[in-house]
Amino acid sequence: MPKGYTYILSNKNKTVLYVGATRDLIKRVEDHKSKVGALFTKKYNASILLYYEQFEDYRDAFRREKQL
């Protein structure tokens, strides 16, 4: 089973938090920095990775996203 990640992003002022889950953390954070993907992160410039958790099964990462 592929790995998965749950992550938290913020903007430079630390006034916005975004919680997401992905199978490829590096690519996903690069997407957010390039303003590709989630409308929320584009609107609020949330592209700074504050925290992440790694899971052996990507489904667990998506479950953890819902918890947060």
N, C-alpha and C positions, 0 to 999 in steps of 0.2 A: 504494500500500500504506500502511495507517495506521501511525503511529508506535507505538513501544512503549518501555517503561521497565523496567529492572531496578533494584530498590531494596533498601536495608538499613535496618531499623528496630531500635531498642533501647528499653529502659525507662529511667526516670530515673536509676537506679543504674548504668547501662551494664553490667549483668551478664548481659543476654540479647541475642542477635542473631537477627533474623528476615530471611530473604531471600525476596523475592517478585518477581513480574513482572506487569505490567498494561499496558493500552492507555491508561488515564486515571490518571495519577499523583496528581493533586490529589484526585480523587474517592476513590481507593483509600486514601490516607492519612487522609482524613476518615472513611472507613468504619472503619479501624482505631481511630482516636481515639474513635469512637462505639461501639466494640466490636461492629461488624457484620462478619461474615466469619470469618476464620481463628480457630479455637479456640485455637491456640497464643498468638496475640497478645492474646486476651482473658484467658487464664489468667495470662500473665506481664506484662500491661500494657505491651506493646511497641508504642508509637505515636509515637516520636520518630524522625523521618527523619534518618539519619546520612549517607546517600550514595545517589546514583542515577546511572544511565547511561541515555542516550537513544539509541534506535536508529530508523532510518528504517523498518525492517520489524519489526513486533511479534514475528514468529517468532524473530528474532535475540535479542530481549529474553528470551524464554522459554528459548532455548538457553543464554544467559548465566546465567540463574538456576540451571540445572542444573549448570553449571560451578562456580558458587560454592558 
